Every structure is written in C-alpha cells, then in structure tokens.
Amino acid sequence: MTPELKNQICTLKSQTEIAVALGTKPQTVSLWLSGKVPANRVIPLCQALNWSVTPHEVREDIYPNPTDGLPSQEA
C-alpha cells in the first residue's frame, strides 16, 4: 500500500475504528496498512470507509479496473 493511500484511509477513519467495524484488532489493520490488505478484507474495508476508497485503489492486482468491486450504484 502506498503511503498516500494509507494517509487517505487514516484521515477517513482511525485504525481502531476500522478494526471495530471489521471485527478485528487495530494491530491487524496496522499490518494491512503497512503491506497488503488480504483479498477477503478488501470489500469490507471499502464498505467501512463508505466507498471513499475503492477496491481498485486498495488491491489493483485483484481489482484491475477502477470500477471492479464497487456496488452497481457507485460504479
């Protein structure tokens, strides 16, 4: 994950808020933000951030098109 994306995510919600929303620990979220978000957590993360960050931005390797993974009304 790029530092710019990490900063964008952290301005939207704290690591603790993300962890609570996803039922995990803040330390786990910190690991994701320092590396890669697991494939099964990309969509829930984007939902927790109210789609302000897209799956494409989080994991371009899994969601190669900018609208991949978005709900139909957001695409």
Secondary structure, 3 states (H helix, E strand, C coil): CCHHHHHHHHHHCCHHHHHHHHCCCHHHHHHHHHCCCCHHHHHHHHHHCCCCCCHHHHCCCCCCCCCCCCCCCCC
